[in-house]
Amino acid sequence: MEKNLFQTSQGLKISLGGEVKKENIVMMVDNCKSGKCECMSDETKQKLRSIEVSGEDGAVDIDLEGDITAEEIAAAMAKSPILGQN
């Protein structure tokens, strides 16, 4: 899976390519939103205003709005059972 982080005016965009299924990313984001995931620190979660998933299998984007840094999100991605895979 290819993973790229981009700073935006609203927060961050994560672009995922290669072997990525949109349904898995939607499930991961839903778990994050509902507090079922512990990849992201509570401090980082509080900084997020929204998380949206778009795209299709093989090319999925996650848009994060909030006062967050690429380092915070990279750390959370490394802990994710889905995104932490190389």
N, C-alpha and C positions, 0 to 999 in steps of 0.2 A: 504494500500500500504506500502510495506517495502522499506525503503530508507537507503542506506549506502554510505558513502563517503570514498574514498581511495586516499591518496596522491600518485602520480606516479612521475617518473623521468621527465615527460613532463608537468605535471600539476595535474589534478584530474580526477578520475573516479567516476561517480555516478551510482550505481547499484540499479535498481528498481525491486521489485518483488511483487507477489500477484496480486491484481486487477489493473493491468496497461496495457493499450493498446498502442502498438508501434505507431500507427497513431496519437494518441493524443500527444505523446512526440515529434514526428517529427514536428507536427504543432506548438507546443510550441517553439521548437528550431528554426524553421523557423521564427516565430514572433520575437524571440530574435535577430536573425541575421539581420532582416530587420528593427529593431528599433520600432516595433509595441508593444513591451512589456516593461513595466517599473519596472519589478521585480528587475533587476540588476542595480546598479548605473553606471553612465557613466564612472566613474573611473575604475570600475571592467571590464566593457565591453572593454575598451581600452587595458587592460592587456591580453585579450584573443586573441590567434592566430587562433584557430579553435575550433569548436564544432561538434562532430560527434555522430550519434545515431546508435546503433547496437542492435541485439537481436531479440526477438519476443514477442508477447503478453504474459504477465506474467513474463517475464525476459528481461528487457530492460536496456542497458548500455548507458550512455552518457559520452563520453571522451572529456575533456576540456584540450586544450593545452594553456599554458601561465603561467605567473608569478602570480598565484592566490593562495589564501589560502582557506582552508576548511571553515573558519569562513565567508569569503565573500560569498561563494557559499551557505552555509547554510542559511545566511540571505536572499539571493535572493530566495532560495527555499521556505522559510517561507512565502514570499509575493506572490508566484505563485498560481494562481487559480487552477492549476492542481496538483502541487507538495506540496502545502501548506495544502492539505487535510490530515487529520489523518486517 
